Amino acid sequence: MNKNIFEIFKMNKKKNVKETKENTEEVLENANSTGTGNESTNDTLANSELTEEKTKAEEKSPNYEEKFKEVNDKFLRLHAEFDNYRKRTNKERIDLIKYASEDVVKSMLPIIDDLERALKSMEGNEAAQPFIEGTTLIFNKFKNILIQKGLEEIKTDNEVFNTDFHEAVTNIPTEEEGMKGKIIEVIEKGYMLNGKVIRFAKVVVGN
């Protein structure tokens, strides 16, 4: 009987050792499985964080093509503004040179008018012929100097009335169809200086 008890005890001990070993192996297997899952999860999180950081970096990085277009556009506008400024200043300088003598020439126009009236009043007077010749010589020389400076008489002979060059003192009726709207008489001559009107011609226009 004692022998049977001993064998039963021995068999139970082997069984417990076997079960303990199996439980230990199961625990280790579960631990390994759990560890692998955590590593996979950690890798996924790490990749997600890297992708997010890369996206943020790309968003923060400047777009060099757009930056170049913006700078180039500013340069072109600045260049165009400077070119316009240069042209404007050159034109102003040229105009200043061309019309620097405008005031002086305008102040001399009444002298031309007086000399012309004096010559006209002496027409047909043989006794005054020497005076006519001397006055004509002085008048022509004086007028030629002004012409060299750019003075030009505005045309009025048989010309159509033009408000750009003429000033109508009055309108008179005319029976000639060809004279309607044209200059019939000149009251005061007009002049231009280097293409600019400095005095409008005062005229009578046919109506």
C-alpha positions in Angstrom: 0.0 0.0 0.0 2.8 2.3 0.8 4.3 1.6 -2.6 1.2 2.6 -4.4 1.0 5.9 -2.5 4.6 6.6 -3.5 4.0 5.9 -7.1 0.9 8.1 -7.1 2.9 11.0 -5.5 5.6 10.6 -8.1 3.2 10.7 -11.0 1.5 13.9 -9.6 4.9 15.5 -9.3 5.8 14.8 -12.9 2.4 16.1 -14.0 2.8 19.3 -12.1 6.3 19.9 -13.5 5.0 19.3 -17.0 2.0 21.7 -16.5 4.3 24.3 -15.0 6.7 24.0 -18.0 3.8 24.3 -20.5 2.4 27.4 -18.6 5.8 29.0 -18.7 6.2 28.4 -22.4 2.7 29.8 -23.0 3.5 33.0 -21.0 6.8 33.5 -22.9 5.0 33.0 -26.2 2.4 35.6 -25.3 5.0 38.0 -24.2 6.9 37.6 -27.5 3.7 38.1 -29.4 2.8 41.2 -27.4 6.3 42.6 -27.9 6.1 42.2 -31.7 2.8 44.1 -31.8 4.1 47.0 -29.8 7.2 47.3 -32.0 4.9 47.4 -35.1 2.7 50.0 -33.5 5.8 52.1 -32.5 7.1 51.9 -36.1 3.8 53.1 -37.5 3.7 56.0 -35.1 7.3 57.0 -35.9 6.6 56.9 -39.6 3.5 59.0 -39.2 5.4 61.6 -37.1 8.1 61.8 -39.8 5.6 62.2 -42.6 3.9 65.0 -40.6 7.2 66.8 -39.9 8.1 66.5 -43.6 4.8 67.9 -44.7 5.2 70.9 -42.3 8.7 71.4 -43.6 7.5 71.4 -47.2 4.8 73.9 -46.3 7.3 76.2 -44.6 9.9 76.0 -47.3 9.7 79.0 -49.8 8.4 78.5 -53.3 11.4 79.8 -55.3 9.6 79.9 -58.6 6.9 82.2 -57.3 9.5 84.3 -55.5 11.5 84.7 -58.7 8.4 85.8 -60.6 7.5 88.3 -57.9 11.0 89.8 -57.8 11.2 89.9 -61.6 7.8 91.6 -61.9 9.0 94.3 -59.4 12.2 94.8 -61.4 10.3 95.2 -64.7 7.9 97.8 -63.1 10.8 99.7 -61.6 12.7 99.6 -64.9 9.6 100.9 -66.8 9.1 103.7 -64.2 12.7 104.8 -64.4 12.6 104.7 -68.3 9.5 106.9 -68.2 11.1 109.3 -65.8 14.2 109.5 -68.0 12.2 110.2 -71.1 10.1 112.8 -69.3 13.2 114.6 -67.9 14.9 114.5 -71.3 11.8 116.1 -72.9 11.6 118.7 -70.2 15.3 119.6 -70.7 14.9 119.8 -74.5 11.7 121.9 -74.1 13.6 124.2 -71.7 16.3 124.7 -74.2 13.9 125.2 -77.1 11.6 127.7 -75.4 14.1 129.4 -73.1 13.9 132.5 -75.3 10.1 132.5 -75.5 9.5 135.4 -73.2 12.2 137.5 -75.0 10.8 136.7 -78.4 7.2 137.5 -77.4 8.3 140.8 -76.0 9.8 141.7 -79.5 6.7 140.8 -81.5 5.2 144.3 -81.0 8.4 145.8 -82.4 7.9 143.7 -85.6 4.3 144.9 -85.7 5.4 148.6 -85.5 8.1 148.2 -88.1 5.6 146.6 -90.5 3.0 149.3 -89.9 5.7 152.0 -90.5 6.8 150.4 -93.8 3.1 150.1 -94.9 2.5 153.8 -94.1 5.4 155.0 -96.2 4.4 153.0 -99.3 4.1 155.2 -102.4 6.0 158.1 -100.8 8.9 158.7 -103.1 10.4 161.4 -100.8 10.6 158.8 -98.1 12.3 156.2 -100.2 15.7 156.4 -98.5 13.9 155.9 -95.1 11.9 153.0 -96.5 15.1 151.2 -97.7 16.9 151.8 -94.4 13.9 150.7 -92.3 13.3 147.6 -94.5 17.0 146.6 -94.1 16.8 146.9 -90.3 13.4 145.1 -90.2 14.6 142.2 -92.3 17.8 141.8 -90.3 15.9 141.9 -87.1 13.3 139.4 -88.2 15.9 137.0 -89.7 17.6 136.8 -86.3 14.4 135.8 -84.7 13.7 133.3 -87.4 17.0 131.7 -86.7 15.9 131.3 -83.1 12.8 129.3 -84.3 10.3 132.1 -84.9 7.7 131.3 -87.6 4.8 133.3 -88.9 1.4 131.5 -88.8 -0.1 131.2 -92.3 -3.3 133.1 -92.9 -3.5 133.8 -96.7 -6.6 131.9 -98.0 -6.4 129.5 -95.0 -9.4 127.8 -93.4 -10.0 129.1 -89.9 -8.3 126.8 -87.4 -8.7 127.3 -83.6 -5.3 125.7 -83.1 -3.6 128.7 -84.8 -6.2 131.4 -85.2 -8.4 133.6 -83.0 -11.6 135.0 -84.6 -12.2 138.6 -83.8 -15.4 138.7 -85.7 -17.4 136.9 -88.5 -18.7 138.7 -91.5 -21.2 137.4 -94.1 -19.8 136.7 -97.5 -21.5 135.9 -100.8 -18.6 133.7 -102.1 -19.2 130.1 -101.1 -15.4 129.4 -101.3 -14.7 132.0 -98.6 -17.1 130.7 -96.0 -15.2 129.4 -93.0 -12.0 131.0 -94.4 -9.9 133.9 -93.2 -10.9 137.1 -95.0 -8.7 139.7 -93.1 -5.8 139.6 -90.6 -6.0 142.0 -87.7 -2.8 140.9 -86.0 -0.2 138.3 -87.2 0.3 135.2 -85.2 3.7 133.5 -84.5 5.1 130.1 -83.5 8.4 129.4 -81.7 9.9 126.0 -82.6 6.4 124.7 -83.5 4.7 126.1 -80.4 2.1 128.9 -80.8 3.2 131.9 -78.8 0.6 134.3 -80.2 -2.6 133.4 -82.1 -3.4 135.2 -85.3 -6.3 137.6 -84.8 -8.5 137.3 -87.9 -11.8 138.0 -89.5 -13.7 134.9 -90.7 -16.2 134.6 -93.6 -19.6 133.4 -92.6 
